[in-house]
Amino acid sequence: GGRNVAILDFSLWMNINVGQDSEVNQNHSSLRSRDDPASTTLNKVDDAGEKTKTRVTTLSSVPDLLNAIDGAPENSLVVVKFYGRTCPLCKRVAPKYKKMPRFYQKAPISFYQMENVGHKQVFDEMGIDTFPRIRVYRNQQCIGSFGTESASTFESKLHDTLQSFLAMSPEHWHSFSTAFAQSIETATDLLDSIREAPSPPKPDTPSPPRQGAPQQSWGQELPYQPPPPSQ
């Protein structure tokens, strides 16, 4: 059977460890007032450099994925949406994710997406078997993994997670890394499994995706449950 990782609920952890910190609370409130979709007007960006900052980059290969994660500046966040081409829920959340970078133009966050066509073996090795799946990376480690059961909650769920990460102090990061050590190690090991592969897997035909994965979430709301190893 697979390894079951017992992990703290991220929302509860944030309330206990970060929510009581007045300075962090103030930072978090500032982030929400500036970046919350309900209170933010998206303006067209004319500068060429800013256009890159405000768009989601599509990853077409494993080297692209690894370069995005490994080449990110220290302590910055790399957000990757893994999705299925024929997944109805993925299609509904696509426009919401597409506009997400515009709320974080001045934040140390990069947004990417990668689809399952041609990458089924890679997705399997990384433990991604339901779509859409968000993975958040920091300093070459996976610090969060979660899906969504509904397109209506996807945007707020991702905003709350990212804004909480941005508000965390070095002391909170240390505490977070300790609390989620097993899950971080497990997900990072899965990433290293494709990093150490002798050659990229051959393209294949994806199987029909399952939607939503609340039972495999961590670093956000629910415990991360790694899939059992393939027989």
N, C-alpha and C positions, 0 to 999 in steps of 0.2 A: 504494500500500500504506500501512498504518498506520505510525505512529512506534513504533519499538521502544526502550523505555527501559531501558538497562542500569543496574541498581541493585544495591547491596549486599544481601546476605542479612541480614535484620533480627536474627535470632537470633545470627548470627556477630558482627554489629556490637555487639549488647548485651554479648556475652561479652568482646569485646576492649575496648570503651570504657567499659562500666558495670560488668561483672562483676568487674573487678580493683579497683574502688573500694571500700574496706572500709566506708566510711560509707554508701554507697548500698546495698551488700550487706546491711548491717544493717537499713536502712530496708525493703528488699525482703523480707527474712526476716520482719520485723515485720508487713508487709502480708499476707504469705502466712499467717502463723500466725493473724492476726485474721480474714482474709477467705476463706481456703481453705474450700470447701464441705465438705471432709472433716473439718474441725475446728471448724466453725461451726454453731451451732443457730439456725435462723431463728425469731425470736419475733414474735408478732403485734404490730403497732404500733397503738396506740389513738389517738394524737394525730393530729388531722386534717391538720396540716401535714406530719407525718412520712409519712402515707399517700401524699401526692403525691410525696415524695422516694423512696419505695420501690416505685413502680410504673412501668411502661413506658407512655409517652404515645404514642398513635396519631396520626400525621400524616395528614390527609385532603386536603391541598392543597399546591401548591408554595409559596404564601405561608407556610403553617405550617412547612414544612421550612426555608425561608430565615429565618424568625423564630427558630426554634430554634437555628440555627447563628449568626446574627448577634447575637442577644440574649443569648448565653451570657456569663457573667462572664469577664473576662480570665484567660487561662491555664487555664481549666477545659476539661474534655473533653466533647464531645457525641458520643454513640454512636448510630448509626442502623442498624437492621437493615432492609434492603430484601428483600422476600420475595414469592413468588408464591402466590396464593390456592389454586391446585390443586397446588402443589409438595409431594410426599410428604415430602421431607427437611425442608422448612420446617415442616411440621406436627410432625415429631418433635423439632425443636429449639425449638419455640415455648415449651413449659413451662420449658425450661432458661433461655431468655432472659428469660422473664417474672419469674423469681425473682432474676435477676442484680442489680437495683438494691438489693436488701436487703443485699447484701454490702458496699455502698459508700455507706451512709447518711451517713457523715461525710466522704466524699471529694468533691472538686469534679467530679462526673460526672453527666450527665443521660442517660437512656436513652429512645430513641424507636424507632418502627417505622413503615414505610410499605409498603403492598402495591402490586402492579403493576396491579391493576384500575383503569382510568381514568387511568393514569400511564405507559403504555408508551412514549410519545414522550419523556417526561421521563427515564425510565430509560435509553432509548437514547442520549439526548444526554449523559447522565452516564457512559456507558460501562458500565452495569450490564446484563449480558445473561445472567447465571446467578444462581441463587438457592440458599440465602440468601446475601446479600452484606452484610458489615459494613463500614461506613465510620466512621472516627473523625476528628473535627474538633477543631481547637484554634485559637483566634484567627482564625476564619473561613477557615482553611486545612484541606484534607484531609491528614491526616498518616498515615493507614493505610487500607488496603483489602484485605480478604481474605474468602475463603469457607471452606467446610468440606466434606470428602468424606463425613463420617460424623457422626451425631448424638452418638456416644459421645465424640468428641474435641472437640466444639464448645465445651463449657463450660470445660474446662481451657485451651483455646487462647485464648479470650477473656479469661479471668482472667489468664493469663500476660502477655498483651499489655498489658492495662490496668494491672496492677501494675508492669510495667516502666516504662510511661509515668509513673506516679505517683512512682516512685522517682528519676526523672531530675532532676538539678540544672540550673540555668540554663546551665552550661557544657556539659553533655551535650545539652541541647536545641539549643544552637548547633551543636554537632558533628553531631547527628542531622539538623538542617535542611540542613546543608551536604552531608552524605552522600546524602540523599534529595531534593536540590533539584529534580532533573528530574521525579521522580514527584509530588512535592508540587505543583509548578507545573502539570503536566499535569492532575492530578485537580482542582485548584482552578480551572483554566481551564474544565474541563467543568462545574463548578458555576456559574461565572460565565456560561456560555452560557445557562442557564435563568434566571439572575438578570436578564440583559439582554433576555430575550424580550419582545416587545411585548405579548403576551397569553398567558395560560395555554393550553397545548395542549388541544384538545377531547378529551373522554373517548373511549376506544377499547376494543376487545376485545383482551385480551392473548393473545399466542401462547403455546403450551405452553412452560414454562420448562425449561431444562437445569439439572441439579443439580450443585453443586460447581464450584469455579473455581480450583483450585490454581495454574494457569498465569497467573492475573491477580492474584496477591497481592503486596503489598509493605507495608513498615512492620510486617511480622509475620514471615513465614517465607520467602516466595518472591517472585521479581521480578514487578512489576506490568507487564502488557502491555496497553496501551490498544488497544481494538478498531479495525480499519481504518474510515475514514470511509465512511458509506453512499453507495452509488453513485446 
